[in-house]
Amino acid sequence: RVDAVDAVRFDRLLRSAAGSASVDDRRRALADAGALWRGPPFAEFADARWARVAAARLTERHGAACEELARLLLDAGDAAGAGSVAADLTDAYPLRETGGALLVEGLVMSGRRAEARDAVRGCRAVLAERAGLAPGPALSALERAARSAPP
């Protein structure tokens, strides 16, 4: 059965999330899609071009879905849930600056300002060391907010 393949179920859940008018249904579908993720897709076929192309597409969609889920959780006031999703996101995709910004935002919202400042320093270091980049406007603004907030 085709629907037994995680990649197919993942795509179906993302389509369901995108088509849902209910924020709760979107969060649930995104969380369910994320729960299917078990590492690099099609790893056993890594030498095949089709697998590399499909894996790159799925990996990008996974990162975007995690970002959307973290944003929805933040918007709902669930800073701990958003922080957990964003922490996993930054571990899996350290160069996705949006994930770092969501992590910092969740930490600030949780009152964990010292950890937020540490997270900004970590994101800044990864961007500089791995890509020679400085943080963009969103992360820079959160960095200023985390620095100006009391410890």
C-alpha positions as CSV (number, residue, x, y, z in Angstrom):
1,R,0.0,0.0,0.0
2,V,1.3,3.4,-1.0
3,D,-0.1,5.1,2.1
4,A,2.2,2.9,4.3
5,V,5.2,4.8,3.0
6,D,6.2,7.5,5.4
7,A,7.1,9.9,2.6
8,V,3.6,9.6,1.2
9,R,2.0,10.0,4.6
10,F,4.3,13.0,5.3
11,D,3.2,14.8,2.1
12,R,-0.4,14.0,2.8
13,L,-0.2,15.5,6.3
14,L,1.5,18.6,5.0
15,R,-1.2,19.1,2.4
16,S,-3.8,18.6,5.1
17,A,-2.1,21.2,7.2
18,A,-1.9,23.7,4.3
19,G,-5.6,23.2,3.5
20,S,-7.0,23.4,7.0
21,A,-8.8,26.6,8.2
22,S,-8.4,25.4,11.8
23,V,-5.1,26.4,13.5
24,D,-5.5,23.4,15.8
25,D,-5.9,21.0,12.9
26,R,-2.8,22.6,11.2
27,R,-0.7,22.2,14.4
28,R,-1.9,18.6,14.8
29,A,-1.2,17.7,11.1
30,L,2.3,19.3,11.3
31,A,3.1,17.6,14.5
32,D,2.0,14.3,13.1
33,A,4.1,14.9,10.0
34,G,7.1,15.7,12.1
35,A,6.6,12.5,14.1
36,L,7.1,10.5,10.9
37,W,10.6,12.0,10.5
38,R,13.3,9.5,11.4
39,G,16.4,11.0,9.8
40,P,17.6,11.4,6.3
41,P,15.0,10.1,3.8
42,F,15.8,7.3,1.4
43,A,19.2,6.9,3.1
44,E,19.4,3.3,1.9
45,F,19.2,4.6,-1.7
46,A,21.7,7.5,-1.2
47,D,23.6,6.5,-4.4
48,A,20.6,6.8,-6.6
49,R,19.9,10.2,-8.2
50,W,16.1,9.9,-7.7
51,A,16.6,9.4,-4.0
52,R,18.9,12.4,-3.6
53,V,16.4,14.6,-5.4
54,A,13.5,13.2,-3.4
55,A,15.4,13.4,-0.2
56,A,16.3,17.1,-0.8
57,R,12.7,18.0,-1.5
58,L,11.4,16.2,1.6
59,T,14.2,17.6,3.8
60,E,13.3,21.2,2.7
61,R,9.6,20.5,3.3
62,H,10.4,19.1,6.7
63,G,12.4,22.1,7.7
64,A,9.6,24.5,6.6
65,A,7.0,22.4,8.4
66,C,9.0,22.5,11.6
67,E,9.3,26.3,11.3
68,E,5.6,26.6,10.7
69,L,4.8,24.4,13.7
70,A,7.1,26.3,16.0
71,R,5.5,29.6,14.8
72,L,2.0,28.3,15.4
73,L,3.0,27.1,18.9
74,L,4.5,30.5,19.7
75,D,1.4,32.2,18.4
76,A,-0.7,30.0,20.7
77,G,1.5,30.9,23.7
78,D,3.1,27.5,23.9
79,A,6.7,28.7,24.3
80,A,7.9,25.4,25.7
81,G,6.5,23.4,22.8
82,A,7.8,25.9,20.3
83,G,11.2,25.9,21.9
84,S,11.4,22.1,21.8
85,V,10.4,22.1,18.1
86,A,12.8,24.9,17.3
87,A,15.7,23.3,19.3
88,D,15.2,20.1,17.2
89,L,15.1,22.2,14.1
90,T,18.3,24.0,14.8
91,D,20.0,20.7,15.6
92,A,18.9,19.2,12.3
93,Y,19.3,22.3,10.2
94,P,21.9,24.6,11.9
95,L,22.1,27.0,8.9
96,R,18.3,27.6,8.9
97,E,18.4,31.0,10.6
98,T,14.6,31.0,11.0
99,G,14.9,28.0,13.3
100,G,17.4,29.8,15.5
101,A,15.2,32.9,15.6
102,L,12.2,30.8,16.7
103,L,14.3,29.1,19.3
104,V,15.4,32.4,20.7
105,E,11.9,33.8,20.6
106,G,10.6,30.8,22.5
107,L,13.3,31.1,25.1
108,V,12.6,34.8,25.6
109,M,8.9,34.1,25.8
110,S,9.6,31.5,28.5
111,G,11.6,34.0,30.5
112,R,14.8,32.1,29.8
113,R,16.7,35.1,28.7
114,A,20.2,33.9,29.6
115,E,19.6,30.7,27.5
116,A,18.2,33.0,24.7
117,R,21.5,35.0,24.7
118,D,23.4,31.7,24.6
119,A,21.3,30.5,21.7
120,V,21.9,33.7,19.8
121,R,25.7,33.3,20.3
122,G,25.5,29.7,19.1
123,C,23.5,30.6,16.0
124,R,25.9,33.5,15.3
125,A,28.9,31.1,15.6
126,V,27.4,28.4,13.4
127,L,26.5,30.9,10.7
128,A,29.9,32.5,10.7
129,E,31.9,29.3,10.9
130,R,30.0,27.2,8.4
131,A,28.8,29.7,6.0
132,G,30.7,33.0,6.6
133,L,27.5,34.8,7.3
134,A,26.2,37.2,9.9
135,P,22.7,36.9,11.3
136,G,19.9,38.5,9.3
137,P,17.5,41.2,10.6
138,A,15.1,38.9,12.5
139,L,17.8,37.1,14.6
140,S,19.7,40.4,15.1
141,A,16.5,42.0,16.5
142,L,16.0,39.1,18.8
143,E,19.6,39.3,19.8
144,R,19.2,42.9,20.8
145,A,16.0,42.1,22.7
146,A,17.7,39.2,24.6
147,R,20.6,41.4,25.5
148,S,18.6,44.3,26.7
149,A,16.3,42.1,28.8
150,P,17.2,41.6,32.5
151,P,19.0,38.3,33.2
